[in-house]
């Protein structure tokens, strides 16, 4: 699994607001996304104002990010057009 990250800093902290993922095998997707969501749960809890959005950009490429349009405590999934 390749997991390059290009993060933008959270307001007022150095925590990541997004994680960019690229997978070479379908077997890696579930665990990789689960780990990324878990990594952002702590940052979301600290901010207390946003949830997490998982976006499938194309086969094998995803972004997991804190998103102000997602209610706190929720995770939403999208497929980019």
mmCIF file of the N, C-alpha and C atoms, coordinates in Angstrom:
data_MODEL
# 
_entry.id   MODEL 
# 
loop_
_atom_site.group_PDB 
_atom_site.id 
_atom_site.type_symbol 
_atom_site.label_atom_id 
_atom_site.label_alt_id 
_atom_site.label_comp_id 
_atom_site.label_asym_id 
_atom_site.label_entity_id 
_atom_site.label_seq_id 
_atom_site.pdbx_PDB_ins_code 
_atom_site.Cartn_x 
_atom_site.Cartn_y 
_atom_site.Cartn_z 
_atom_site.occupancy 
_atom_site.B_iso_or_equiv 
_atom_site.pdbx_formal_charge 
_atom_site.auth_seq_id 
_atom_site.auth_comp_id 
_atom_site.auth_asym_id 
_atom_site.auth_atom_id 
_atom_site.pdbx_PDB_model_num 
ATOM 1   N N  . UNK A 1 1  ? 0.848   -1.178 0.000   1.00 0.00 ? 1  UNK A N  1 
ATOM 2   C CA . UNK A 1 1  ? 0.000   0.000  0.000   1.00 0.00 ? 1  UNK A CA 1 
ATOM 3   C C  . UNK A 1 1  ? 0.884   1.227  0.000   1.00 0.00 ? 1  UNK A C  1 
ATOM 4   N N  . UNK A 1 2  ? 0.616   2.110  -0.888  1.00 0.00 ? 2  UNK A N  1 
ATOM 5   C CA . UNK A 1 2  ? 1.294   3.393  -0.915  1.00 0.00 ? 2  UNK A CA 1 
ATOM 6   C C  . UNK A 1 2  ? 0.404   4.382  -0.185  1.00 0.00 ? 2  UNK A C  1 
ATOM 7   N N  . UNK A 1 3  ? 0.973   5.184  0.709   1.00 0.00 ? 3  UNK A N  1 
ATOM 8   C CA . UNK A 1 3  ? 0.156   6.118  1.468   1.00 0.00 ? 3  UNK A CA 1 
ATOM 9   C C  . UNK A 1 3  ? 0.824   7.482  1.514   1.00 0.00 ? 3  UNK A C  1 
ATOM 10  N N  . UNK A 1 4  ? 0.913   8.158  0.359   1.00 0.00 ? 4  UNK A N  1 
ATOM 11  C CA . UNK A 1 4  ? 1.495   9.499  0.405   1.00 0.00 ? 4  UNK A CA 1 
ATOM 12  C C  . UNK A 1 4  ? 0.532   10.446 1.095   1.00 0.00 ? 4  UNK A C  1 
ATOM 13  N N  . UNK A 1 5  ? 1.059   11.362 1.881   1.00 0.00 ? 5  UNK A N  1 
ATOM 14  C CA . UNK A 1 5  ? 0.197   12.329 2.537   1.00 0.00 ? 5  UNK A CA 1 
ATOM 15  C C  . UNK A 1 5  ? 0.565   13.730 2.092   1.00 0.00 ? 5  UNK A C  1 
ATOM 16  N N  . UNK A 1 6  ? -0.446  14.500 1.798   1.00 0.00 ? 6  UNK A N  1 
ATOM 17  C CA . UNK A 1 6  ? -0.288  15.922 1.507   1.00 0.00 ? 6  UNK A CA 1 
ATOM 18  C C  . UNK A 1 6  ? -1.309  16.602 2.386   1.00 0.00 ? 6  UNK A C  1 
ATOM 19  N N  . UNK A 1 7  ? -0.872  17.039 3.526   1.00 0.00 ? 7  UNK A N  1 
ATOM 20  C CA . UNK A 1 7  ? -1.787  17.526 4.543   1.00 0.00 ? 7  UNK A CA 1 
ATOM 21  C C  . UNK A 1 7  ? -1.774  19.038 4.614   1.00 0.00 ? 7  UNK A C  1 
ATOM 22  N N  . UNK A 1 8  ? -2.910  19.566 5.011   1.00 0.00 ? 8  UNK A N  1 
ATOM 23  C CA . UNK A 1 8  ? -2.963  20.985 5.331   1.00 0.00 ? 8  UNK A CA 1 
ATOM 24  C C  . UNK A 1 8  ? -3.123  21.076 6.836   1.00 0.00 ? 8  UNK A C  1 
ATOM 25  N N  . UNK A 1 9  ? -2.458  22.029 7.471   1.00 0.00 ? 9  UNK A N  1 
ATOM 26  C CA . UNK A 1 9  ? -2.520  22.084 8.930   1.00 0.00 ? 9  UNK A CA 1 
ATOM 27  C C  . UNK A 1 9  ? -3.898  22.480 9.422   1.00 0.00 ? 9  UNK A C  1 
ATOM 28  N N  . UNK A 1 10 ? -4.277  21.928 10.562  1.00 0.00 ? 10 UNK A N  1 
ATOM 29  C CA . UNK A 1 10 ? -5.525  22.311 11.207  1.00 0.00 ? 10 UNK A CA 1 
ATOM 30  C C  . UNK A 1 10 ? -5.352  23.710 11.768  1.00 0.00 ? 10 UNK A C  1 
ATOM 31  N N  . UNK A 1 11 ? -6.445  24.438 11.857  1.00 0.00 ? 11 UNK A N  1 
ATOM 32  C CA . UNK A 1 11 ? -6.374  25.777 12.408  1.00 0.00 ? 11 UNK A CA 1 
ATOM 33  C C  . UNK A 1 11 ? -5.870  25.714 13.831  1.00 0.00 ? 11 UNK A C  1 
ATOM 34  N N  . UNK A 1 12 ? -4.798  26.444 14.097  1.00 0.00 ? 12 UNK A N  1 
ATOM 35  C CA . UNK A 1 12 ? -4.280  26.523 15.446  1.00 0.00 ? 12 UNK A CA 1 
ATOM 36  C C  . UNK A 1 12 ? -3.481  25.313 15.910  1.00 0.00 ? 12 UNK A C  1 
ATOM 37  N N  . UNK A 1 13 ? -3.218  24.352 15.017  1.00 0.00 ? 13 UNK A N  1 
ATOM 38  C CA . UNK A 1 13 ? -2.410  23.205 15.422  1.00 0.00 ? 13 UNK A CA 1 
ATOM 39  C C  . UNK A 1 13 ? -1.648  22.670 14.234  1.00 0.00 ? 13 UNK A C  1 
ATOM 40  N N  . UNK A 1 14 ? -0.785  21.694 14.498  1.00 0.00 ? 14 UNK A N  1 
ATOM 41  C CA . UNK A 1 14 ? -0.010  21.111 13.411  1.00 0.00 ? 14 UNK A CA 1 
ATOM 42  C C  . UNK A 1 14 ? -0.610  19.792 12.946  1.00 0.00 ? 14 UNK A C  1 
ATOM 43  N N  . UNK A 1 15 ? -1.783  19.444 13.455  1.00 0.00 ? 15 UNK A N  1 
ATOM 44  C CA . UNK A 1 15 ? -2.424  18.183 13.083  1.00 0.00 ? 15 UNK A CA 1 
ATOM 45  C C  . UNK A 1 15 ? -2.873  18.211 11.629  1.00 0.00 ? 15 UNK A C  1 
ATOM 46  N N  . UNK A 1 16 ? -2.895  17.050 10.996  1.00 0.00 ? 16 UNK A N  1 
ATOM 47  C CA . UNK A 1 16 ? -3.337  16.936 9.611   1.00 0.00 ? 16 UNK A CA 1 
ATOM 48  C C  . UNK A 1 16 ? -4.845  17.060 9.523   1.00 0.00 ? 16 UNK A C  1 
ATOM 49  N N  . UNK A 1 17 ? -5.310  17.701 8.461   1.00 0.00 ? 17 UNK A N  1 
ATOM 50  C CA . UNK A 1 17 ? -6.738  17.778 8.177   1.00 0.00 ? 17 UNK A CA 1 
ATOM 51  C C  . UNK A 1 17 ? -7.115  16.820 7.060   1.00 0.00 ? 17 UNK A C  1 
ATOM 52  N N  . UNK A 1 18 ? -6.124  16.270 6.334   1.00 0.00 ? 18 UNK A N  1 
ATOM 53  C CA . UNK A 1 18 ? -6.449  15.329 5.269   1.00 0.00 ? 18 UNK A CA 1 
ATOM 54  C C  . UNK A 1 18 ? -5.321  14.335 5.059   1.00 0.00 ? 18 UNK A C  1 
ATOM 55  N N  . UNK A 1 19 ? -5.716  13.174 4.568   1.00 0.00 ? 19 UNK A N  1 
ATOM 56  C CA . UNK A 1 19 ? -4.767  12.110 4.244   1.00 0.00 ? 19 UNK A CA 1 
ATOM 57  C C  . UNK A 1 19 ? -5.113  11.630 2.841   1.00 0.00 ? 19 UNK A C  1 
ATOM 58  N N  . UNK A 1 20 ? -4.108  11.585 1.979   1.00 0.00 ? 20 UNK A N  1 
ATOM 59  C CA . UNK A 1 20 ? -4.303  11.118 0.609   1.00 0.00 ? 20 UNK A CA 1 
ATOM 60  C C  . UNK A 1 20 ? -3.739  9.707  0.508   1.00 0.00 ? 20 UNK A C  1 
ATOM 61  N N  . UNK A 1 21 ? -4.525  8.787  -0.045  1.00 0.00 ? 21 UNK A N  1 
ATOM 62  C CA . UNK A 1 21 ? -4.151  7.378  -0.099  1.00 0.00 ? 21 UNK A CA 1 
ATOM 63  C C  . UNK A 1 21 ? -4.181  6.857  -1.523  1.00 0.00 ? 21 UNK A C  1 
ATOM 64  N N  . UNK A 1 22 ? -3.242  5.985  -1.838  1.00 0.00 ? 22 UNK A N  1 
ATOM 65  C CA . UNK A 1 22 ? -3.230  5.283  -3.123  1.00 0.00 ? 22 UNK A CA 1 
ATOM 66  C C  . UNK A 1 22 ? -2.943  3.811  -2.831  1.00 0.00 ? 22 UNK A C  1 
ATOM 67  N N  . UNK A 1 23 ? -3.785  2.929  -3.366  1.00 0.00 ? 23 UNK A N  1 
ATOM 68  C CA . UNK A 1 23 ? -3.649  1.493  -3.121  1.00 0.00 ? 23 UNK A CA 1 
ATOM 69  C C  . UNK A 1 23 ? -3.355  0.779  -4.425  1.00 0.00 ? 23 UNK A C  1 
ATOM 70  N N  . UNK A 1 24 ? -2.525  -0.242 -4.344  1.00 0.00 ? 24 UNK A N  1 
ATOM 71  C CA . UNK A 1 24 ? -2.211  -1.037 -5.520  1.00 0.00 ? 24 UNK A CA 1 
ATOM 72  C C  . UNK A 1 24 ? -3.012  -2.326 -5.580  1.00 0.00 ? 24 UNK A C  1 
ATOM 73  N N  . UNK A 1 25 ? -3.717  -2.648 -4.477  1.00 0.00 ? 25 UNK A N  1 
ATOM 74  C CA . UNK A 1 25 ? -4.506  -3.866 -4.406  1.00 0.00 ? 25 UNK A CA 1 
ATOM 75  C C  . UNK A 1 25 ? -5.827  -3.587 -3.700  1.00 0.00 ? 25 UNK A C  1 
ATOM 76  N N  . UNK A 1 26 ? -6.894  -4.170 -4.201  1.00 0.00 ? 26 UNK A N  1 
ATOM 77  C CA . UNK A 1 26 ? -8.211  -3.998 -3.584  1.00 0.00 ? 26 UNK A CA 1 
ATOM 78  C C  . UNK A 1 26 ? -8.228  -4.530 -2.153  1.00 0.00 ? 26 UNK A C  1 
ATOM 79  N N  . UNK A 1 27 ? -7.386  -5.508 -1.851  1.00 0.00 ? 27 UNK A N  1 
ATOM 80  C CA . UNK A 1 27 ? -7.314  -6.078 -0.508  1.00 0.00 ? 27 UNK A CA 1 
ATOM 81  C C  . UNK A 1 27 ? -6.843  -5.065 0.532   1.00 0.00 ? 27 UNK A C  1 
ATOM 82  N N  . UNK A 1 28 ? -6.171  -4.022 0.111   1.00 0.00 ? 28 UNK A N  1 
ATOM 83  C CA . UNK A 1 28 ? -5.607  -3.038 1.028   1.00 0.00 ? 28 UNK A CA 1 
ATOM 84  C C  . UNK A 1 28 ? -6.578  -1.909 1.370   1.00 0.00 ? 28 UNK A C  1 
ATOM 85  N N  . UNK A 1 29 ? -7.615  -1.731 0.581   1.00 0.00 ? 29 UNK A N  1 
ATOM 86  C CA . UNK A 1 29 ? -8.479  -0.560 0.697   1.00 0.00 ? 29 UNK A CA 1 
ATOM 87  C C  . UNK A 1 29 ? -9.175  -0.469 2.053   1.00 0.00 ? 29 UNK A C  1 
ATOM 88  N N  . UNK A 1 30 ? -9.854  -1.512 2.471   1.00 0.00 ? 30 UNK A N  1 
ATOM 89  C CA . UNK A 1 30 ? -10.635 -1.446 3.710   1.00 0.00 ? 30 UNK A CA 1 
ATOM 90  C C  . UNK A 1 30 ? -9.765  -1.076 4.907   1.00 0.00 ? 30 UNK A C  1 
ATOM 91  N N  . UNK A 1 31 ? -8.688  -1.804 5.110   1.00 0.00 ? 31 UNK A N  1 
ATOM 92  C CA . UNK A 1 31 ? -7.812  -1.544 6.252   1.00 0.00 ? 31 UNK A CA 1 
ATOM 93  C C  . UNK A 1 31 ? -7.167  -0.164 6.149   1.00 0.00 ? 31 UNK A C  1 
ATOM 94  N N  . UNK A 1 32 ? -6.747  0.221  4.971   1.00 0.00 ? 32 UNK A N  1 
ATOM 95  C CA . UNK A 1 32 ? -6.108  1.523  4.791   1.00 0.00 ? 32 UNK A CA 1 
ATOM 96  C C  . UNK A 1 32 ? -7.050  2.675  5.093   1.00 0.00 ? 32 UNK A C  1 
ATOM 97  N N  . UNK A 1 33 ? -8.296  2.582  4.608   1.00 0.00 ? 33 UNK A N  1 
ATOM 98  C CA . UNK A 1 33 ? -9.270  3.639  4.885   1.00 0.00 ? 33 UNK A CA 1 
ATOM 99  C C  . UNK A 1 33 ? -9.636  3.674  6.366   1.00 0.00 ? 33 UNK A C  1 
ATOM 100 N N  . UNK A 1 34 ? -9.792  2.508  6.950   1.00 0.00 ? 34 UNK A N  1 
ATOM 101 C CA . UNK A 1 34 ? -10.113 2.435  8.376   1.00 0.00 ? 34 UNK A CA 1 
ATOM 102 C C  . UNK A 1 34 ? -9.016  3.088  9.217   1.00 0.00 ? 34 UNK A C  1 
ATOM 103 N N  . UNK A 1 35 ? -7.766  2.823  8.894   1.00 0.00 ? 35 UNK A N  1 
ATOM 104 C CA . UNK A 1 35 ? -6.645  3.414  9.626   1.00 0.00 ? 35 UNK A CA 1 
ATOM 105 C C  . UNK A 1 35 ? -6.613  4.930  9.460   1.00 0.00 ? 35 UNK A C  1 
ATOM 106 N N  . UNK A 1 36 ? -6.898  5.415  8.257   1.00 0.00 ? 36 UNK A N  1 
ATOM 107 C CA . UNK A 1 36 ? -6.895  6.858  8.004   1.00 0.00 ? 36 UNK A CA 1 
ATOM 108 C C  . UNK A 1 36 ? -8.014  7.549  8.780   1.00 0.00 ? 36 UNK A C  1 
ATOM 109 N N  . UNK A 1 37 ? -9.205  6.945  8.804   1.00 0.00 ? 37 UNK A N  1 
ATOM 110 C CA . UNK A 1 37 ? -10.321 7.526  9.553   1.00 0.00 ? 37 UNK A CA 1 
ATOM 111 C C  . UNK A 1 37 ? -9.966  7.567  11.037  1.00 0.00 ? 37 UNK A C  1 
ATOM 112 N N  . UNK A 1 38 ? -9.406  6.494  11.556  1.00 0.00 ? 38 UNK A N  1 
ATOM 113 C CA . UNK A 1 38 ? -9.009  6.458  12.972  1.00 0.00 ? 38 UNK A CA 1 
ATOM 114 C C  . UNK A 1 38 ? -7.991  7.552  13.277  1.00 0.00 ? 38 UNK A C  1 
ATOM 115 N N  . UNK A 1 39 ? -7.069  7.796  12.353  1.00 0.00 ? 39 UNK A N  1 
ATOM 116 C CA . UNK A 1 39 ? -6.058  8.830  12.562  1.00 0.00 ? 39 UNK A CA 1 
ATOM 117 C C  . UNK A 1 39 ? -6.677  10.217 12.648  1.00 0.00 ? 39 UNK A C  1 
ATOM 118 N N  . UNK A 1 40 ? -7.770  10.451 11.914  1.00 0.00 ? 40 UNK A N  1 
ATOM 119 C CA . UNK A 1 40 ? -8.395  11.771 11.918  1.00 0.00 ? 40 UNK A CA 1 
ATOM 120 C C  . UNK A 1 40 ? -9.452  11.944 13.004  1.00 0.00 ? 40 UNK A C  1 
ATOM 121 N N  . UNK A 1 41 ? -9.900  10.857 13.613  1.00 0.00 ? 41 UNK A N  1 
ATOM 122 C CA . UNK A 1 41 ? -10.910 10.969 14.673  1.00 0.00 ? 41 UNK A CA 1 
ATOM 123 C C  . UNK A 1 41 ? -10.396 11.843 15.813  1.00 0.00 ? 41 UNK A C  1 
ATOM 124 N N  . UNK A 1 42 ? -9.144  11.682 16.201  1.00 0.00 ? 42 UNK A N  1 
ATOM 125 C CA . UNK A 1 42 ? -8.588  12.484 17.296  1.00 0.00 ? 42 UNK A CA 1 
ATOM 126 C C  . UNK A 1 42 ? -8.591  13.969 16.937  1.00 0.00 ? 42 UNK A C  1 
ATOM 127 N N  . UNK A 1 43 ? -8.180  14.298 15.719  1.00 0.00 ? 43 UNK A N  1 
ATOM 128 C CA . UNK A 1 43 ? -8.176  15.701 15.294  1.00 0.00 ? 43 UNK A CA 1 
ATOM 129 C C  . UNK A 1 43 ? -9.598  16.251 15.257  1.00 0.00 ? 43 UNK A C  1 
ATOM 130 N N  . UNK A 1 44 ? -10.551 15.447 14.797  1.00 0.00 ? 44 UNK A N  1 
ATOM 131 C CA . UNK A 1 44 ? -11.947 15.884 14.749  1.00 0.00 ? 44 UNK A CA 1 
ATOM 132 C C  . UNK A 1 44 ? -12.467 16.130 16.165  1.00 0.00 ? 44 UNK A C  1 
ATOM 133 N N  . UNK A 1 45 ? -12.109 15.276 17.101  1.00 0.00 ? 45 UNK A N  1 
ATOM 134 C CA . UNK A 1 45 ? -12.556 15.434 18.478  1.00 0.00 ? 45 UNK A CA 1 
ATOM 135 C C  . UNK A 1 45 ? -11.970 16.693 19.106  1.00 0.00 ? 45 UNK A C  1 
ATOM 136 N N  . UNK A 1 46 ? -10.735 17.024 18.772  1.00 0.00 ? 46 UNK A N  1 
ATOM 137 C CA . UNK A 1 46 ? -10.111 18.231 19.308  1.00 0.00 ? 46 UNK A CA 1 
ATOM 138 C C  . UNK A 1 46 ? -10.810 19.479 18.798  1.00 0.00 ? 46 UNK A C  1 
ATOM 139 N N  . UNK A 1 47 ? -11.171 19.482 17.512  1.00 0.00 ? 47 UNK A N  1 
ATOM 140 C CA . UNK A 1 47 ? -11.846 20.643 16.940  1.00 0.00 ? 47 UNK A CA 1 
ATOM 141 C C  . UNK A 1 47 ? -13.307 20.691 17.385  1.00 0.00 ? 47 UNK A C  1 
ATOM 142 N N  . UNK A 1 48 ? -13.959 19.532 17.405  1.00 0.00 ? 48 UNK A N  1 
ATOM 143 C CA . UNK A 1 48 ? -15.336 19.444 17.851  1.00 0.00 ? 48 UNK A CA 1 
ATOM 144 C C  . UNK A 1 48 ? -16.357 20.135 16.975  1.00 0.00 ? 48 UNK A C  1 
ATOM 145 N N  . UNK A 1 49 ? -15.967 20.476 15.761  1.00 0.00 ? 49 UNK A N  1 
ATOM 146 C CA . UNK A 1 49 ? -16.876 21.221 14.881  1.00 0.00 ? 49 UNK A CA 1 
ATOM 147 C C  . UNK A 1 49 ? -17.104 20.561 13.530  1.00 0.00 ? 49 UNK A C  1 
ATOM 148 N N  . UNK A 1 50 ? -16.425 19.463 13.266  1.00 0.00 ? 50 UNK A N  1 
ATOM 149 C CA . UNK A 1 50 ? -16.554 18.863 11.938  1.00 0.00 ? 50 UNK A CA 1 
ATOM 150 C C  . UNK A 1 50 ? -16.486 17.344 12.026  1.00 0.00 ? 50 UNK A C  1 
ATOM 151 N N  . UNK A 1 51 ? -16.912 16.724 10.931  1.00 0.00 ? 51 UNK A N  1 
ATOM 152 C CA . UNK A 1 51 ? -16.835 15.283 10.798  1.00 0.00 ? 51 UNK A CA 1 
ATOM 153 C C  . UNK A 1 51 ? -15.756 14.917 9.799   1.00 0.00 ? 51 UNK A C  1 
ATOM 154 N N  . UNK A 1 52 ? -15.848 13.701 9.289   1.00 0.00 ? 52 UNK A N  1 
ATOM 155 C CA . UNK A 1 52 ? -14.843 13.173 8.368   1.00 0.00 ? 52 UNK A CA 1 
ATOM 156 C C  . UNK A 1 52 ? -15.517 12.785 7.059   1.00 0.00 ? 52 UNK A C  1 
ATOM 157 N N  . UNK A 1 53 ? -14.880 13.155 5.943   1.00 0.00 ? 53 UNK A N  1 
ATOM 158 C CA . UNK A 1 53 ? -15.375 12.792 4.616   1.00 0.00 ? 53 UNK A CA 1 
ATOM 159 C C  . UNK A 1 53 ? -14.332 11.913 3.927   1.00 0.00 ? 53 UNK A C  1 
ATOM 160 N N  . UNK A 1 54 ? -14.795 10.760 3.429   1.00 0.00 ? 54 UNK A N  1 
ATOM 161 C CA . UNK A 1 54 ? -13.953 9.847  2.655   1.00 0.00 ? 54 UNK A CA 1 
ATOM 162 C C  . UNK A 1 54 ? -14.388 9.978  1.203   1.00 0.00 ? 54 UNK A C  1 
ATOM 163 N N  . UNK A 1 55 ? -13.466 10.354 0.324   1.00 0.00 ? 55 UNK A N  1 
ATOM 164 C CA . UNK A 1 55 ? -13.795 10.554 -1.085  1.00 0.00 ? 55 UNK A CA 1 
ATOM 165 C C  . UNK A 1 55 ? -12.968 9.621  -1.949  1.00 0.00 ? 55 UNK A C  1 
ATOM 166 N N  . UNK A 1 56 ? -13.661 8.855  -2.788  1.00 0.00 ? 56 UNK A N  1 
ATOM 167 C CA . UNK A 1 56 ? -12.982 8.003  -3.774  1.00 0.00 ? 56 UNK A CA 1 
ATOM 168 C C  . UNK A 1 56 ? -12.747 8.862  -5.004  1.00 0.00 ? 56 UNK A C  1 
ATOM 169 N N  . UNK A 1 57 ? -11.497 9.141  -5.302  1.00 0.00 ? 57 UNK A N  1 
ATOM 170 C CA . UNK A 1 57 ? -11.139 9.999  -6.424  1.00 0.00 ? 57 UNK A CA 1 
ATOM 171 C C  . UNK A 1 57 ? -11.149 9.247  -7.745  1.00 0.00 ? 57 UNK A C  1 
ATOM 172 N N  . UNK A 1 58 ? -10.676 8.031  -7.707  1.00 0.00 ? 58 UNK A N  1 
ATOM 173 C CA . UNK A 1 58 ? -10.629 7.111  -8.849  1.00 0.00 ? 58 UNK A CA 1 
ATOM 174 C C  . UNK A 1 58 ? -10.270 5.756  -8.272  1.00 0.00 ? 58 UNK A C  1 
ATOM 175 N N  . UNK A 1 59 ? -10.351 4.694  -9.052  1.00 0.00 ? 59 UNK A N  1 
ATOM 176 C CA . UNK A 1 59 ? -10.024 3.385  -8.489  1.00 0.00 ? 59 UNK A CA 1 
ATOM 177 C C  . UNK A 1 59 ? -8.644  3.391  -7.823  1.00 0.00 ? 59 UNK A C  1 
ATOM 178 N N  . UNK A 1 60 ? -8.626  3.046  -6.537  1.00 0.00 ? 60 UNK A N  1 
ATOM 179 C CA . UNK A 1 60 ? -7.375  2.958  -5.800  1.00 0.00 ? 60 UNK A CA 1 
ATOM 180 C C  . UNK A 1 60 ? -6.891  4.251  -5.173  1.00 0.00 ? 60 UNK A C  1 
ATOM 181 N N  . UNK A 1 61 ? -7.555  5.377  -5.431  1.00 0.00 ? 61 UNK A N  1 
ATOM 182 C CA . UNK A 1 61 ? -7.126  6.665  -4.867  1.00 0.00 ? 61 UNK A CA 1 
ATOM 183 C C  . UNK A 1 61 ? -8.250  7.288  -4.049  1.00 0.00 ? 61 UNK A C  1 
ATOM 184 N N  . UNK A 1 62 ? -7.925  7.665  -2.817  1.00 0.00 ? 62 UNK A N  1 
ATOM 185 C CA . UNK A 1 62 ? -8.904  8.196  -1.871  1.00 0.00 ? 62 UNK A CA 1 
ATOM 186 C C  . UNK A 1 62 ? -8.314  9.380  -1.116  1.00 0.00 ? 62 UNK A C  1 
ATOM 187 N N  . UNK A 1 63 ? -9.201  10.224 -0.618  1.00 0.00 ? 63 UNK A N  1 
ATOM 188 C CA . UNK A 1 63 ? -8.837  11.267 0.331   1.00 0.00 ? 63 UNK A CA 1 
ATOM 189 C C  . UNK A 1 63 ? -9.743  11.104 1.545   1.00 0.00 ? 63 UNK A C  1 
ATOM 190 N N  . UNK A 1 64 ? -9.143  11.145 2.719   1.00 0.00 ? 64 UNK A N  1 
ATOM 191 C CA . UNK A 1 64 ? -9.880  11.117 3.979   1.00 0.00 ? 64 UNK A CA 1 
ATOM 192 C C  . UNK A 1 64 ? -9.567  12.454 4.646   1.00 0.00 ? 64 UNK A C  1 
ATOM 193 N N  . UNK A 1 65 ? -10.617 13.253 4.929   1.00 0.00 ? 65 UNK A N  1 
ATOM 194 C CA . UNK A 1 65 ? -10.370 14.612 5.398   1.00 0.00 ? 65 UNK A CA 1 
ATOM 195 C C  . UNK A 1 65 ? -11.402 15.072 6.418   1.00 0.00 ? 65 UNK A C  1 
ATOM 196 N N  . UNK A 1 66 ? -10.974 15.974 7.306   1.00 0.00 ? 66 UNK A N  1 
ATOM 197 C CA . UNK A 1 66 ? -11.916 16.672 8.164   1.00 0.00 ? 66 UNK A CA 1 
ATOM 198 C C  . UNK A 1 66 ? -12.712 17.606 7.261   1.00 0.00 ? 66 UNK A C  1 
ATOM 199 N N  . UNK A 1 67 ? -14.014 17.680 7.493   1.00 0.00 ? 67 UNK A N  1 
ATOM 200 C CA . UNK A 1 67 ? -14.877 18.469 6.612   1.00 0.00 ? 67 UNK A CA 1 
ATOM 201 C C  . UNK A 1 67 ? -15.931 19.187 7.442   1.00 0.00 ? 67 UNK A C  1 
ATOM 202 N N  . UNK A 1 68 ? -15.950 20.511 7.352   1.00 0.00 ? 68 UNK A N  1 
ATOM 203 C CA . UNK A 1 68 ? -16.895 21.319 8.115   1.00 0.00 ? 68 UNK A CA 1 
ATOM 204 C C  . UNK A 1 68 ? -18.343 21.089 7.707   1.00 0.00 ? 68 UNK A C  1 
ATOM 205 N N  . UNK A 1 69 ? -18.585 20.556 6.509   1.00 0.00 ? 69 UNK A N  1 
ATOM 206 C CA . UNK A 1 69 ? -19.961 20.307 6.079   1.00 0.00 ? 69 UNK A CA 1 
ATOM 207 C C  . UNK A 1 69 ? -20.510 18.976 6.597   1.00 0.00 ? 69 UNK A C  1 
ATOM 208 N N  . UNK A 1 70 ? -19.651 18.169 7.213   1.00 0.00 ? 70 UNK A N  1 
ATOM 209 C CA . UNK A 1 70 ? -20.066 16.901 7.822   1.00 0.00 ? 70 UNK A CA 1 
ATOM 210 C C  . UNK A 1 70 ? -20.265 17.151 9.317   1.00 0.00 ? 70 UNK A C  1 
ATOM 211 N N  . UNK A 1 71 ? -21.422 16.777 9.856   1.00 0.00 ? 71 UNK A N  1 
ATOM 212 C CA . UNK A 1 71 ? -21.663 16.998 11.286  1.00 0.00 ? 71 UNK A CA 1 
ATOM 213 C C  . UNK A 1 71 ? -20.634 16.273 12.161  1.00 0.00 ? 71 UNK A C  1 
ATOM 214 N N  . UNK A 1 72 ? -20.286 16.907 13.265  1.00 0.00 ? 72 UNK A N  1 
ATOM 215 C CA . UNK A 1 72 ? -19.350 16.320 14.217  1.00 0.00 ? 72 UNK A CA 1 
ATOM 216 C C  . UNK A 1 72 ? -19.827 14.931 14.628  1.00 0.00 ? 72 UNK A C  1 
ATOM 217 N N  . UNK A 1 73 ? -18.905 13.970 14.650  1.00 0.00 ? 73 UNK A N  1 
ATOM 218 C CA . UNK A 1 73 ? -19.225 12.609 15.058  1.00 0.00 ? 73 UNK A CA 1 
ATOM 219 C C  . UNK A 1 73 ? -19.667 11.708 13.921  1.00 0.00 ? 73 UNK A C  1 
ATOM 220 N N  . UNK A 1 74 ? -19.748 12.251 12.696  1.00 0.00 ? 74 UNK A N  1 
ATOM 221 C CA . UNK A 1 74 ? -20.184 11.452 11.549  1.00 0.00 ? 74 UNK A CA 1 
ATOM 222 C C  . UNK A 1 74 ? -19.066 11.323 10.523  1.00 0.00 ? 74 UNK A C  1 
ATOM 223 N N  . UNK A 1 75 ? -19.151 10.258 9.734   1.00 0.00 ? 75 UNK A N  1 
ATOM 224 C CA . UNK A 1 75 ? -18.257 10.045 8.596   1.00 0.00 ? 75 UNK A CA 1 
ATOM 225 C C  . UNK A 1 75 ? -19.122 9.859  7.368   1.00 0.00 ? 75 UNK A C  1 
ATOM 226 N N  . UNK A 1 76 ? -18.872 10.638 6.325   1.00 0.00 ? 76 UNK A N  1 
ATOM 227 C CA . UNK A 1 76 ? -19.615 10.529 5.070   1.00 0.00 ? 76 UNK A CA 1 
ATOM 228 C C  . UNK A 1 76 ? -18.683 10.033 3.973   1.00 0.00 ? 76 UNK A C  1 
ATOM 229 N N  . UNK A 1 77 ? -19.253 9.312  3.026   1.00 0.00 ? 77 UNK A N  1 
ATOM 230 C CA . UNK A 1 77 ? -18.487 8.787  1.899   1.00 0.00 ? 77 UNK A CA 1 
ATOM 231 C C  . UNK A 1 77 ? -19.003 9.389  0.606   1.00 0.00 ? 77 UNK A C  1 
ATOM 232 N N  . UNK A 1 78 ? -18.069 9.728  -0.301  1.00 0.00 ? 78 UNK A N  1 
ATOM 233 C CA . UNK A 1 78 ? -18.396 10.289 -1.608  1.00 0.00 ? 78 UNK A CA 1 
ATOM 234 C C  . UNK A 1 78 ? -17.583 9.621  -2.692  1.00 0.00 ? 78 UNK A C  1 
ATOM 235 N N  . UNK A 1 79 ? -18.085 9.713  -3.888  1.00 0.00 ? 79 UNK A N  1 
ATOM 236 C CA . UNK A 1 79 ? -17.327 9.315  -5.082  1.00 0.00 ? 79 UNK A CA 1 
ATOM 237 C C  . UNK A 1 79 ? -17.208 10.556 -5.941  1.00 0.00 ? 79 UNK A C  1 
ATOM 238 N N  . UNK A 1 80 ? -15.974 10.969 -6.227  1.00 0.00 ? 80 UNK A N  1 
ATOM 239 C CA . UNK A 1 80 ? -15.754 12.163 -7.053  1.00 0.00 ? 80 UNK A CA 1 
ATOM 240 C C  . UNK A 1 80 ? -16.247 11.892 -8.472  1.00 0.00 ? 80 UNK A C  1 
ATOM 241 N N  . UNK A 1 81 ? -16.823 12.899 -9.071  1.00 0.00 ? 81 UNK A N  1 
ATOM 242 C CA . UNK A 1 81 ? -17.360 12.752 -10.433 1.00 0.00 ? 81 UNK A CA 1 
ATOM 243 C C  . UNK A 1 81 ? -16.262 12.744 -11.457 1.00 0.00 ? 81 UNK A C  1 
# 
